[in-house]
Amino acid sequence: MIKAIFFDWGHTLTTSGFRNAKEKISNLLRPYNLIWDDFYLHFKNLYEIRSSGHLKSDEEMFNLLGKITGKENLPLKEILEAVVDSTVIPQENIKTVEKLKEKYKVGLLTNNVREWLEPSIKRYKIENLFDTIIVSSEVGARKPDAKIYYAALKSLSVKPEETVFVSDELSEDLVAAKGCGIKTIWLDIGGDDEWNKKEREIAKLFKPDATIKNLQEAVSLIEKI
């Protein structure tokens, strides 16, 4: 019997990611003679360290970014605002979580930085939408580390077989979740970019418990799992 449902954040509950901030951040980088592609590579790598809890502050992250790029005093506040502002949560996704919350415990399980997450949660007024929010920067481990799945299960006092995880990512999220005994639903968002092509290659080897094309399908599907 399913008792709890966890949702991924980026491209699952939201429809956006860092790349949506490309134009705004590119404008901010122009005075520093930096281009997006070079900046994003270093930013993403350091973000993964920051979101794993190994960098304790944004200032520490940007000091390292400045040393790597050779550009000091990068506009930290403005760049982070651009990243946060790029987050879009469709109202139908919020309503889907609300609907599921009528029958199940619901949680957010995300590789993220708590301080980056909070502004979007407040902007969309979803402070009370989830029964628990598990963020990698606080746990000290990112998916697919089993530690973060254990923290999620413990937070709602549920067993793996009583839990469903919904995510758009197979390799980083769902393969490990299933390995922990959690039921998995893959949100196949489609698309022909390199990331989606890679996910489809993984889908040839790994089969989630179910696949959906939009989050709303999860409501009726979970009843059948």
N, C-alpha and C positions, 0 to 999 in steps of 0.2 A: 504494500500500500504506500503510495507516494504521500509524503508529509511536507516536503520542502522543495522549492524551486529557486535555483540561483541563476542570475543573468550576468553575462559579460556586459561591459560598458561600451567601448568603442566599436562601432559598426554593428552592434547588436541592439542595445537600448538606444544608442545614438546613431546618427547617420553620417558622422563626420570623424575626422582624425586630424593629425598634425598637418597633413598635406593641404587641408582646406585653408590653412593660414598662410600658404605659400606667397601669395601676392603681397599681403600686408607686411610679412616679415622681410620679403625681398626689398621692399621700399625702405625698411628700417636698416637693412644691411648695406644699402648702396653707399652711404657716406663712409663706410669702413672698407670699401672695395672688396666686399665678400659677395659671392653668388650663392643662391639657394642650395644647389646640389652639393656643393662643398660643405656649406654650413650644416645642412640637414644630416649628412652622414655623421658628423661629430656630435651634433645635438642629440640624435637618436641614440648613439652609443652611450653618451653620458646620461641621457634620460633613463635608460635601462638600469644603470648603476644607481641613479637617484631613486628610482621607483622600487629598487630592491632594498632600500634603506641603508645602503652603504655610503651614500652621500647624504648628510643630515640637513642640508639647507640649499636653497636655490643659489645663494651667494657662493657657496663652495663649488657648486656645479658650474656656475658662470666664470668663476676664477680659473677653473681648469679649462673651460672652453676658450677663454681669452688666451691662455698660454698655448693651447694647441693651435689656434688659428693665428696667433701672433697679433691679435687685436685686443687691446685692453679697453676697459670701460664700455663693453657692449651694453646696449639699452635693455637691461634685464627686465625691468617692469613692463615696458612696452611689448617686448617679445612674448612674455608670459601672458599678458592680456590678450594678445592676438591668438595664442594657442587656446586659451579658455573661451574666448568669444567665438571660436570656430565650431564649438560644440553645439549640435542641434539635436533636440529630442522631440520627435514627432508626438503629437498629442495622442494619436492612436496607440503608440507604444506604452505611454503612461496608463491609458485606459486598460490595456491588456494586462499590465501588472496589477492594476486595481481589481480587475475581474478575477484574476487568479488568487489574489490575496483573500478573497471571500472564502476560499476552501483550503488554501495552503499557506504555510509560512513562505515568505519570499525574501530573497537576499540578493545583494549585489556582490559580485566577486570579480575584482579587477586588478590588473597590473597598472598601477597608477600612483600618483602622489596625492596624498590626502588634501594638501593645500591647493592643488590644482583642481581637484574634484569639487570642493565645497562651493565655489562661486556658481557653477552650473546647477548644482542641487538647489541652491537658494534662488537662483534666477527662475528656475522652473517650478519652484515651490513644491519640491518632492521630498522635503525633510522627513516626512512621516510615511513615505511610500514603502520603504523596506523595513523588514524586521531586524535586519542586520546588514552592515556594509563592511566587507572585508577588502582592505586595500593593501597591496603588496608592500608599500613603503612602511606601513605600520607592522606588518607581520615579519618583515625582514627576509622575504622570499617571494619570488615571482613564479607564476605558472610557467612551466609545468612542474615545479617543485611540489612534491606531495605535502610539504609542510603547510602550504597555503590552503589546500583542500581540507586538511585535517582541522585547521583553524576555522574554516567555514562550517564544517559539520559540527564541531564543538560549540560554536556560537549559537546554533539553533537546537542543540541536543538531539540530533538526528543521526541515523545510521546511513552509510553509503547507499544501500539498496532502497532506502526511503527517499532518496534525493535525486533530482533532475538538474542538470546543468545545461543551459541554453547559450550557445555561442556561435559566432561566425568563423571561429578558428579551430581547425582540426588539430594541427600539429602542436600548437602552443597551449591549447586549452583542453580539447575533448579527448585526445588520446590518453593523456595522463589521468583525466577524470575517470574514464572508463577503467583504467588500470587500478584506480582506487575503489572500484566497485560502484561508482556513481552512474546513473542513467544519463545518456547523452542525447541532446537534440542539436543538430547542425542547422544553423541558419545560413542557407546557401544564397548569398546575396547576388550571385551572378557577376557579370563583368568579364572583360577580356584582358585585363592588365596582368602583369607578371605575377602578382600576389595571388590572384584568383586562379590563374593557370596552375600555380604550384599547389593550391588547395585541392584542385580537381585531380591532380596526380596522386596526392595523398589519399583522396577518396577512393582510388582504385584498390588501395591496400587496406584501408581502415573503414569499417562500416559503423557509423553511429547507430544508436537505437532508433532514431527517426531523423528525417530531414524535412525542413520547412522552407518556404520561399519568402515568407514574411512573418513577423512576430505574432500576428493575430491568429495564425494557424495553431499556435501552441495551446490555446485554450481548450479546444476540442481534442487535440492530439494527446495531451497529458492524461486525459481520462482513460485512454486506451492502453497506456503503457503499464 
